[in-house]
Amino acid sequence: GQDFTGKLRDAGCHAVLFLNIGSYGGGTHPWNDSFGQSKPAIDDGMLEVVGLTTYQLPMLQAGLHGTCICQCRSARIVTKKTIPMQVDGEACRVKPSIIEMSLLNKAVMLAKRKHGRGDVQVNPLEKLHLTILRITMQQYEQYHYDKDMLRKLANKLGKMEIESQCDLEQVRNMLNAKFEESITYPKVSQDWCFIDSCTAEHYFRIDRAQEHLHYICDIAIDELYILDHEAATMPQTPDQERSFSAYSQRIGAQNERRNMDQQGRSGSTALYWNKLPMPYY
């Protein structure tokens, strides 16, 4: 081994500290990491030997380092007079002796399981009762800054109960299954996306590639809006038509008049004009 007695005397050390941990006492770092070949670790099998002067000893809590002596796997201390020591925190006097220090083994760390934790009941999250509303691309482009207008123009598809912790990918699969199996739900094209109606002053679309990043509770409270790119365009304002039923009635009357014109019944054409609802201006 190597004798460090001269180095300890030159540094004027008042105490010698043997460590196998990087820090202790709430953040005290006696060893300077810039010294030595490796940083202190509890599993590297190395001991750090630190010398402390009367000035350094009280300043450890303030962030000061000690005098780094060496890193070793074993140490031998030879004393020639009685010296004070601490063993497991207890003060004692050690007569002249030879003390050898080395790593004994690695302790296996076990985590104890706290009793009574299995009886804790976690309350399930409330489910969201959402009304599914569909809007067209033309409606969205024209009125995405007007929430009230889009709410009036949206086509109600039905209601659905959804877990609040579901992400949008899961909700999409649930909605597609509803659209395919249920008779009450109108047919919706595969090219549709979610609309965020509660995180900004206006509505905006959510990219399909980012649906796994959003939860349903982030974009909907009582109403869930979906944007159908291939849906038929409905009337845009209540000034043009009072309701979707009036719009459907007008289209039906126009088709009936067109069929009568093709059959050559020009005399009764004027009668079918009377079936059209009066436009509102």
C-alpha positions in Angstrom: 0.0 0.0 0.0 0.9 3.7 -0.1 1.6 5.8 3.0 -0.4 9.0 3.2 0.9 10.1 6.7 3.0 12.9 5.2 0.1 14.3 3.1 -2.2 14.4 6.2 0.5 16.3 8.2 1.1 18.8 5.4 -2.6 19.5 5.1 -2.9 20.0 8.8 -5.9 17.7 9.1 -7.8 17.6 12.3 -10.0 14.7 11.3 -10.0 11.9 8.7 -13.2 10.9 7.1 -13.8 7.5 5.3 -16.8 7.5 2.9 -18.6 5.1 0.6 -21.4 7.5 -0.3 -21.6 10.6 -2.4 -23.3 12.8 0.2 -24.8 12.7 3.7 -26.5 14.9 6.3 -29.0 16.6 3.9 -26.6 17.4 1.1 -23.1 17.6 2.6 -20.5 16.7 -0.1 -17.1 16.4 1.6 -15.5 14.8 -1.5 -14.6 17.1 -4.4 -15.8 15.4 -7.6 -13.0 17.0 -9.6 -10.5 14.9 -7.7 -9.9 11.2 -8.5 -10.8 8.9 -11.3 -14.5 8.5 -10.6 -17.3 10.0 -8.6 -18.3 8.4 -5.3 -20.9 5.7 -5.5 -22.2 3.1 -3.1 -21.8 0.2 -5.5 -18.3 0.8 -6.9 -16.4 -0.9 -4.0 -14.3 2.2 -3.4 -13.6 4.2 -0.2 -13.0 7.9 -0.4 -10.5 9.3 2.2 -11.1 12.9 3.1 -9.0 15.1 5.4 -10.7 17.9 7.4 -9.1 20.9 9.0 -10.6 22.8 11.9 -11.8 25.4 9.3 -13.3 22.8 6.8 -15.1 20.7 9.4 -17.8 23.3 10.4 -18.0 24.6 6.8 -19.1 21.3 5.3 -22.8 22.3 5.8 -22.2 25.5 3.8 -21.0 23.6 0.8 -17.3 23.5 1.4 -15.3 20.4 0.4 -12.6 18.6 2.4 -9.0 17.8 1.4 -9.2 14.7 -0.9 -6.5 12.2 0.1 -7.2 9.2 -2.1 -9.6 6.6 -3.3 -8.9 3.0 -2.3 -10.5 -0.4 -1.8 -9.0 -1.0 1.6 -7.3 1.2 4.2 -5.0 0.5 7.2 -4.8 2.9 10.1 -1.9 2.6 12.6 -2.3 4.7 15.8 0.5 5.2 18.4 -1.5 7.0 21.1 -5.1 7.1 22.4 -7.4 9.0 20.1 -11.1 10.0 20.2 -13.4 8.2 17.7 -17.0 7.8 17.0 -18.4 4.3 16.3 -22.1 4.3 15.1 -22.4 7.8 16.5 -21.1 7.0 19.9 -18.0 8.7 21.3 -15.2 6.5 22.5 -11.4 6.4 23.1 -9.2 4.0 21.1 -5.9 2.9 22.5 -2.9 2.4 20.1 -4.0 -0.1 17.6 -4.1 -1.2 14.0 -7.5 -0.7 12.2 -8.1 -2.3 8.8 -11.1 -1.1 6.6 -12.5 -2.8 3.5 -15.8 -3.4 1.7 -17.6 -6.4 3.3 -20.5 -6.9 0.9 -23.4 -5.3 -0.8 -26.6 -4.9 1.1 -29.8 -6.1 -0.6 -32.4 -3.3 -0.3 -36.0 -4.4 0.3 -39.0 -2.2 0.2 -41.6 -2.9 2.9 -45.2 -3.0 1.9 -47.3 -0.8 4.1 -50.2 -2.5 5.7 -53.7 -1.3 5.0 -53.1 0.1 1.6 -55.0 -2.7 -0.1 -58.2 -1.5 1.6 -58.1 1.9 0.0 -60.9 2.3 -2.5 -60.4 4.5 -5.4 -63.6 6.3 -6.5 -64.2 5.8 -10.2 -64.3 8.9 -12.4 -67.6 10.1 -13.6 -68.7 9.3 -17.1 -69.4 12.1 -19.6 -72.9 12.2 -21.1 -72.2 13.9 -24.5 -74.4 15.0 -27.3 -72.8 14.2 -30.6 -73.0 17.1 -33.1 -71.9 17.2 -36.7 -70.9 20.2 -38.7 -69.8 20.5 -42.3 -66.6 21.9 -43.7 -68.3 24.9 -45.2 -70.0 25.7 -41.9 -66.7 25.3 -40.0 -64.7 27.6 -42.4 -67.4 30.3 -42.3 -68.3 30.3 -38.6 -65.5 28.7 -36.6 -65.1 32.0 -34.7 -68.9 32.1 -33.9 -69.7 29.4 -31.4 -73.4 30.2 -31.1 -73.9 30.1 -34.9 -72.2 26.7 -35.2 -74.2 25.4 -32.3 -77.4 26.4 -34.2 -76.2 24.9 -37.5 -74.8 21.6 -36.1 -76.7 18.4 -36.9 -77.5 16.4 -33.8 -76.5 12.7 -34.3 -77.4 11.4 -30.9 -76.1 11.0 -27.3 -73.3 8.8 -25.9 -71.8 7.9 -22.5 -68.0 8.0 -22.5 -65.3 7.5 -19.9 -63.6 10.8 -19.1 -60.1 9.3 -19.2 -60.5 7.9 -22.7 -58.3 9.5 -25.3 -59.6 10.6 -28.7 -58.3 7.4 -30.5 -60.5 5.3 -28.3 -63.5 7.6 -28.7 -63.0 7.5 -32.5 -63.3 3.7 -32.4 -66.4 3.9 -30.3 -68.1 6.4 -32.5 -67.2 4.5 -35.7 -68.7 1.3 -34.2 -71.9 3.3 -33.3 -72.1 4.7 -36.8 -71.9 1.3 -38.4 -74.1 -0.7 -36.0 -76.8 1.7 -34.8 -79.8 2.4 -36.9 -80.6 5.7 -35.2 -77.2 7.3 -36.0 -77.0 8.9 -39.5 -74.3 7.7 -41.8 -71.0 9.5 -41.3 -68.1 9.4 -43.7 -64.8 7.9 -42.6 -63.1 11.3 -43.3 -64.1 13.2 -40.1 -62.2 14.7 -37.2 -62.8 16.0 -33.7 -63.5 19.7 -33.0 -62.1 21.3 -29.8 -64.9 23.5 -28.4 -63.7 24.4 -24.9 -60.0 25.3 -24.9 -60.1 28.5 -27.0 -62.4 31.4 -28.0 -63.1 29.6 -31.3 -63.5 26.1 -32.5 -60.5 24.4 -34.1 -59.8 21.0 -35.6 -57.6 18.3 -34.0 -55.1 16.5 -36.2 -55.9 12.8 -36.4 -52.2 12.0 -35.9 -52.4 13.7 -32.5 -55.6 12.2 -31.2 -53.7 10.0 -28.7 -52.4 13.1 -27.0 -55.8 14.5 -26.1 -58.4 13.2 -23.6 -62.1 13.5 -24.3 -62.6 15.7 -21.2 -60.1 18.2 -22.8 -62.2 19.0 -25.8 -65.8 18.5 -24.7 -68.0 19.2 -21.7 -71.6 18.5 -22.7 -71.4 18.5 -26.5 -68.9 16.7 -28.7 -68.5 18.3 -32.2 -67.2 16.3 -35.2 -66.3 17.8 -38.6 -67.5 15.7 -41.5 -65.6 16.7 -44.6 -67.9 14.8 -47.0 -71.3 15.7 -45.4 -73.9 17.5 -47.5 -73.9 21.3 -47.0 -76.9 22.5 -45.1 -78.2 26.1 -45.0 -75.7 28.4 -43.5 -77.8 31.0 -41.6 -81.3 31.1 -40.1 -81.9 34.1 -42.3 -81.8 31.9 -45.4 -83.9 29.0 -43.8 -85.5 28.7 -40.4 -84.6 25.1 -39.9 -83.3 22.0 -41.5 -86.9 20.7 -41.9 -87.8 23.7 -44.0 -84.7 23.1 -46.1 -85.7 19.5 -46.7 -89.2 20.5 -47.6 -88.0 22.9 -50.2 -85.7 20.3 -51.8 -88.5 17.8 -51.9 -90.9 20.2 -53.6 -88.2 21.2 -56.1 -87.7 17.5 -57.0 -91.4 17.0 -57.4 -91.8 19.9 -59.7 -88.8 18.8 -61.8 -90.4 15.4 -62.2 -93.7 16.9 -63.3 -91.9 19.1 -65.9 -90.2 16.1 -67.4 -93.6 14.4 -67.8 -94.9 17.3 -69.8 -97.5 18.5 -67.4 -96.9 22.1 -67.9 -100.4 23.1 -66.9 -100.0 22.1 -63.3 -96.4 23.3 -62.9 -97.6 26.5 -61.3 -99.4 24.6 -58.6 -96.2 23.0 -57.3 -94.5 26.4 -57.0 -97.0 27.1 -54.3 -95.6 24.3 -52.2 -92.3 25.9 -51.8 -91.7 27.7 -48.5 -91.4 31.5 -48.8 -87.8 32.6 -48.6 -86.8 34.8 -45.7 -84.8 37.9 -46.1 
